[in-house]
Amino acid sequence: MRFSPTASATSSANYPSTSTWKTAESIAGTLVETSRTADLLVLGKHHAATALGSHLGRVTHALLHHAHCPVLIAPRTR
C-alpha cells in the first residue's frame, strides 16, 4: 500500500495536526493499515443520530471490526 501525503489548504488551515493521503487502495483497507500507528480513529456518521447497526456504511463497519485502535463514531450535527 502506498501513501502519498497531499496538502489540502482547507484541512491544513483548520486542522494543522492532521494528515491527508491519496491512495488507489480501498478506503477501509487504507484506514485499517493507518490504525496500526494511530491512537484513535474518528469517523463521522452521515445519517441522523439513530441506533447503530444496519445504518453504518461499509467503511465504518469494516473499521469497527478490523481497526487496530479504538474507533469513535461522531454523530451528525445539523
N, C-alpha and C positions, 0 to 999 in steps of 0.2 A: 504494500500500500504506500502510495506516495502522497505526501502533503506538500502543498506549496503555499506558504503564507501570502496573503494578499492584504493590501491596505485598503480599508474602507473608511472614507472620510467621516461618514456619519458614525460608524461603530467606534472608530478610534477617538473621535472627539467626545462622544458621550460615555464610552466605556474604555478608558485608556489601558486597563489591565487585562483586556480580553484579546483573544486571537481569532482570526478567521482563516479558513482554508478553502481552497477549491480542490476538488478531487473527483476522479472519474468513478470511484468506487461507490458502493451503496452508502447512503447517509447513515443507516443503522450500523453497518459494519465499521464505518469510519468513527462514529461516536463510541462504539464498544471498544475499539482499539484505543481511542483517546482516553477513555475512562480508566485505563491501566495506570495512568500517571496523574489523574485528576483526584481532587479531594471530594468533589461534588459535581453532579450534572444537574442543571436547572433547565427544565423543559416547560414551555408554555402550552396551555391547553386551548385549542381552537374553539371548542364548543362551550356553551354556557355551563356554569357550575352545576353539574348533576352527579349522580352516582357514577363511579368508575365502571370499568368492565368493558362492555361492547362499544362504548363511546371513545375508547382510546384508539389512536391511529397506529399504523404498523410500526413506525419508528419508536414511539413511546412504549408500545407493548414489547418490542424486542429489547429495548434498553432496560425495562423493569426486570426482564428475565436474564439478561446476559451481561449487564454492566458490572465492572469490577470496583465500583464505588457507589455510594448512596445516590439515589435519583430523587429529585424534588420536582413535583408537577405543580406548577403555579397556575391557579385558576384564571380564567379570562376575566378581565375587568372591563367595564363599559367605558 
